[in-house]
Amino acid sequence: METGDGSKQNKKAGIEFIAENGRAEEYDHFPCTERNRADQMDAYLDMLQDSLKKKLEILNSIMEYQREESDMLKSESVDMEAFDKNINEKVALAESIDSLDDGFEQVYSRVREEMMNHKEKYAVQIRKMQDMIGEISEKSVLVQAEENRIKLEVDNFAKRESAALRLRRDNGKAARSYYNNMKKLNYVDSQFMDKKK
């Protein structure tokens, strides 16, 4: 006989499984009895909400990485190693969102029909998820807009660096030309001195 604690353990195991693997079809520890259907449904709805909360946390982290990148690009000299590290960590977070989305879709496909048929029964959970999905949508738009802005900053940075590199190269060429001309001048002087003798 399963107790309420056992149901909580199953739910926790399910959430951890989905978080780690992003797959719902391989997780189904609930017995298929009428008595446990409500617990099963609650557990799945909790998994969906936890997945959305995790996605919000990841989006917040991505936004923080974007602020750091923007600050780096505005500074006089950019630590390219730190900048690359920041980008790699941000990309890893974005990839984890894909995994969360896959897991969410798989769990949602299991509960969709039950939720649609009994909207009033699950109204509180549905409202919470709708609110989180709205917040996720807003943050996703902000993240995308910021990525576009950062891309422009990176392009401008690359142009500045390229111009600075050209200037250094031109200055280097001017210096080489100056030294080469000085050598010629010295050479002429020494020829002149030799002929004078």
Order of alpha helices (4+ residues) and beta strands (2+ residues): alpha-alpha-alpha-alpha
